[in-house]
Amino acid sequence: MQRCYDFYVAARQVAPGETLTVVEIGSEEFNGAYRHIFADERFTYIGCDRAPGPGVDIVLDDPYKLPLPDRSADIVVSGQMLEH
């Protein structure tokens, strides 16, 4: 994820006062986490998972529907759930 951030996100300019919303699908901190990669003030980080736990901000009732408004995420990451 760090390489992805470095390549696609690090140099992105954000207007003063603007933040980018990062949504992580499968965010429970079990074998590592990505929140620290997006820790600066340019980002608002929302972690979503099927069960409560460290790193989870939203517990999903339905894993196929995110309880977020349309067009509310600027970046979506999912690095720890697809291997399952």
Backbone as JSON, one array per atom type, in Angstrom:
{
  "sequence": "MQRCYDFYVAARQVAPGETLTVVEIGSEEFNGAYRHIFADERFTYIGCDRAPGPGVDIVLDDPYKLPLPDRSADIVVSGQMLEH",
  "N": [[0.83, -1.19, 0.0], [2.0, 1.19, 0.66], [3.67, 1.69, -1.55], [1.75, 2.09, -3.53], [0.49, 4.39, -2.54], [2.71, 6.16, -2.64], [3.12, 6.31, -5.42], [0.6, 7.09, -6.58], [-0.67, 8.99, -4.91], [0.9, 10.62, -3.15], [2.07, 13.02, -4.26], [-0.13, 14.49, -4.89], [-1.85, 17.5, -5.05], [-3.66, 19.4, -2.71], [-6.2, 21.7, -2.11], [-5.98, 24.48, 0.18], [-7.45, 23.78, 3.28], [-9.02, 21.79, 2.2], [-9.89, 18.33, 2.29], [-9.18, 14.91, 1.57], [-11.22, 12.09, 1.33], [-10.65, 8.92, 2.49], [-11.56, 5.61, 2.11], [-11.45, 2.53, 3.57], [-11.95, -0.82, 2.82], [-12.46, -3.64, 4.64], [-11.0, -3.17, 7.07], [-10.17, -3.95, 9.64], [-7.61, -4.09, 12.02], [-5.69, -6.53, 11.86], [-3.6, -8.09, 10.67], [-1.84, -6.02, 10.21], [-2.05, -2.59, 9.06], [-3.36, 0.22, 7.22], [-3.99, 2.79, 7.79], [-2.1, 4.52, 8.94], [-0.57, 5.3, 6.77], [-2.04, 7.21, 5.51], [-2.09, 9.36, 7.25], [-1.69, 12.13, 7.46], [-2.87, 15.61, 7.57], [-4.28, 16.0, 5.23], [-6.13, 14.04, 4.8], [-9.19, 12.33, 5.53], [-9.98, 9.47, 7.17], [-11.77, 6.5, 6.8], [-12.6, 3.49, 8.12], [-13.98, 0.41, 7.17], [-15.65, -2.58, 8.01], [-16.8, -5.99, 8.51], [-17.17, -6.66, 11.15], [-16.87, -5.32, 14.48], [-13.83, -3.82, 15.66], [-10.3, -3.08, 16.17], [-9.39, -0.27, 14.24], [-11.73, -0.16, 12.82], [-14.25, 1.86, 11.76], [-16.82, 1.92, 10.75], [-19.21, -0.54, 10.99], [-20.28, -2.94, 8.82], [-23.52, -3.79, 7.82], [-24.36, -5.02, 5.56], [-22.18, -6.4, 3.37], [-22.08, -5.63, 0.74], [-23.06, -3.14, 0.43], [-22.2, 0.08, 1.08], [-22.62, 2.26, 3.77], [-22.52, 5.04, 2.97], [-22.7, 8.3, 1.52], [-23.29, 8.71, -2.04], [-20.49, 9.38, -4.11], [-18.82, 10.23, -2.06], [-16.32, 9.37, -1.36], [-12.89, 9.82, -2.0], [-10.7, 8.22, -2.34], [-10.45, 4.75, -2.42], [-9.49, 1.91, -0.69], [-8.49, -1.5, -0.44], [-6.89, -3.81, 0.85], [-6.51, -6.03, 2.49], [-8.47, -7.94, 2.42], [-9.23, -9.28, 0.11], [-7.77, -11.59, -0.39], [-9.01, -13.54, 1.02]],
  "CA": [[0.0, 0.0, 0.0], [2.89, 2.35, 0.66], [4.09, 1.94, -2.94], [0.58, 2.64, -4.21], [0.38, 5.76, -2.04], [3.81, 6.94, -3.18], [2.96, 6.48, -6.86], [-0.64, 7.72, -7.0], [-1.29, 9.95, -4.0], [1.82, 11.48, -2.39], [2.3, 14.32, -4.87], [-1.4, 15.16, -5.21], [-2.06, 18.78, -4.38], [-4.98, 19.62, -2.13], [-6.41, 23.12, -1.79], [-6.0, 24.76, 1.63], [-8.71, 23.47, 3.94], [-9.66, 20.63, 1.59], [-9.4, 17.02, 2.69], [-9.6, 13.78, 0.75], [-11.77, 11.01, 2.14], [-10.14, 7.59, 2.17], [-12.39, 4.56, 2.67], [-10.83, 1.21, 3.49], [-12.85, -1.95, 2.95], [-11.7, -4.69, 5.32], [-10.03, -2.34, 7.78], [-9.77, -4.39, 10.98], [-6.16, -4.19, 12.16], [-5.41, -7.89, 12.27], [-2.24, -8.39, 10.21], [-1.3, -4.77, 9.69], [-3.03, -1.55, 8.8], [-2.95, 1.25, 6.25], [-4.4, 4.12, 8.27], [-0.93, 5.37, 9.2], [-0.06, 5.8, 5.49], [-2.87, 8.37, 5.17], [-2.26, 10.0, 8.56], [-1.54, 13.58, 7.53], [-4.1, 16.39, 7.65], [-4.99, 16.03, 3.95], [-7.02, 12.9, 4.68], [-10.14, 11.8, 6.5], [-9.9, 8.03, 6.94], [-12.93, 5.75, 7.3], [-12.39, 2.06, 8.0], [-15.22, -0.37, 7.16], [-15.46, -4.03, 8.07], [-18.03, -6.72, 8.87], [-17.27, -6.81, 12.61], [-16.13, -4.28, 15.18], [-12.47, -4.14, 16.04], [-9.36, -1.97, 15.98], [-9.34, 0.23, 12.88], [-13.05, -0.19, 12.18], [-15.11, 3.0, 12.09], [-18.18, 1.56, 10.36], [-19.48, -1.98, 10.88], [-21.2, -3.11, 7.7], [-24.61, -4.76, 7.93], [-24.35, -5.72, 4.27], [-20.86, -6.12, 2.81], [-22.22, -5.16, -0.63], [-23.59, -1.78, 0.45], [-21.53, 0.96, 2.02], [-23.55, 3.28, 4.27], [-21.92, 6.35, 2.72], [-23.34, 8.96, 0.38], [-22.64, 8.61, -3.34], [-19.41, 10.32, -4.41], [-18.25, 10.78, -0.82], [-14.95, 8.88, -1.19], [-11.92, 10.2, -3.02], [-9.8, 7.09, -2.49], [-10.95, 3.52, -1.79], [-8.45, 0.88, -0.63], [-8.91, -2.78, 0.09], [-5.7, -4.62, 0.68], [-6.4, -7.13, 3.43], [-9.64, -8.8, 2.46], [-9.48, -10.01, -1.13], [-7.13, -12.91, -0.39], [-9.88, -14.48, 1.7]],
  "C": [[0.87, 1.25, 0.0], [3.35, 2.7, -0.75], [2.96, 2.56, -3.75], [0.4, 4.11, -3.82], [1.46, 6.64, -2.67], [3.61, 7.26, -4.65], [1.75, 7.33, -7.23], [-1.1, 8.91, -6.16], [-0.32, 10.99, -3.45], [1.96, 12.89, -2.97], [1.01, 15.09, -5.17], [-1.56, 16.42, -4.38], [-3.5, 18.89, -3.9], [-5.09, 21.09, -1.76], [-6.4, 23.32, -0.28], [-7.39, 24.52, 2.2], [-9.45, 22.29, 3.36], [-9.06, 19.35, 2.15], [-9.92, 15.98, 1.7], [-10.1, 12.68, 1.67], [-11.28, 9.68, 1.61], [-11.04, 6.58, 2.86], [-11.64, 3.24, 2.48], [-11.88, 0.14, 3.73], [-12.03, -3.12, 3.51], [-10.62, -4.08, 6.19], [-9.59, -2.85, 9.15], [-8.26, -4.64, 11.01], [-5.8, -5.55, 12.74], [-3.97, -8.28, 11.92], [-1.57, -7.15, 9.63], [-2.42, -3.81, 9.38], [-2.47, -0.55, 7.81], [-3.25, 2.66, 6.73], [-3.21, 5.05, 8.45], [-0.35, 5.96, 7.91], [-0.79, 7.09, 5.11], [-3.1, 9.25, 6.41], [-2.16, 11.53, 8.54], [-2.88, 14.29, 7.38], [-4.85, 16.48, 6.33], [-6.1, 14.99, 3.87], [-7.98, 12.74, 5.86], [-10.24, 10.31, 6.19], [-11.09, 7.34, 7.57], [-12.66, 4.27, 7.05], [-13.71, 1.31, 8.12], [-14.88, -1.85, 7.22], [-16.76, -4.66, 8.53], [-18.22, -6.9, 10.37], [-16.49, -5.68, 13.27], [-14.73, -4.75, 15.54], [-11.57, -2.94, 15.84], [-9.31, -1.57, 14.5], [-10.67, 0.28, 12.16], [-13.88, 0.99, 12.69], [-16.57, 2.7, 11.8], [-18.27, 0.04, 10.25], [-20.57, -2.14, 9.83], [-22.26, -4.15, 8.0], [-24.66, -5.63, 6.69], [-23.02, -5.4, 3.6], [-20.91, -5.6, 1.37], [-22.77, -3.74, -0.73], [-22.85, -0.98, 1.52], [-22.5, 2.05, 2.47], [-22.95, 4.68, 4.18], [-22.64, 6.99, 1.54], [-22.58, 8.71, -0.93], [-21.59, 9.71, -3.47], [-18.77, 10.93, -3.17], [-16.81, 10.33, -0.58], [-14.08, 9.35, -2.35], [-10.98, 9.05, -3.35], [-10.43, 5.9, -1.77], [-9.81, 2.49, -1.85], [-9.04, -0.38, -0.02], [-7.76, -3.75, -0.11], [-5.63, -5.87, 1.53], [-7.6, -8.06, 3.42], [-9.82, -9.65, 1.22], [-8.83, -11.39, -1.15], [-8.0, -13.95, 0.29], [-11.02, -14.91, 0.79]]
}
